[in-house]
């Protein structure tokens, strides 16, 4: 079974400050959720879409691995 590349890695920033790192399968929805909870800001995609296991590893590593 091959894993689909359907997961985005992202950082949520306000200005130049990173407020949150995470993964999602829907960047627009996730950005809206963060904007409601964190008072503004925007999402920047990190790299290309990837598999969920690879994205989870990136998230666990604090966004260090690619």
N, C-alpha and C positions, 0 to 999 in steps of 0.2 A: 504494500500500500504506500503510495507516495503522498507526501504532505503538500497541500496547496499553499501557494504563496499568496495568502489572503489577509495578512496581518501587517499593519503599519506600526512602525516605531515612531515616537514623536516626543517633542519637548513642548511644554506650554510655557510661554514667556510673556512677561510684562516688561516692555522696554528691552533691555539687554539681560535682565535677570530671569533665570530659569526657575519657575515655581514648581514644576512637576515634570517627571519623565514617565512615559507609559507606553502602552500598546493598545491598539483597537482595530476593529475591522471597519469602522465608519468614522473617518476624521471629522466630518462636518457635525455629526451628532455629538461627538466627544468634545469638540471645541465649544459648542453651545452649552453643554453641561458645565465645563470649566468656567466659562464666562459668567454663568449664573452664580457659581459657588466661589469664584476667586476674583470677582469684581473686575472684569475686563481681561485683556490679554489676547494672545493668539497662539495657534499651534504652528509649529514648524515640523514637517516630516523629516525624519532622520533616515537617510539611505532609501533603498527601494523596498517595496513590499517583500515580506519574507514569510517563512512558515511560523506557525504559532510557537512550536518548541524553540526555534531560534530566537524569536522575539522575547519569549519568557526568559531565556538565558541572558539576553542583552539587558532586560529589566532587572534581573537579579544582580547582575554585575554593576549596576548603577550607571548604565549607559556607556560603559567603557569598551565593550567588544562591538564589532561591526558585523 
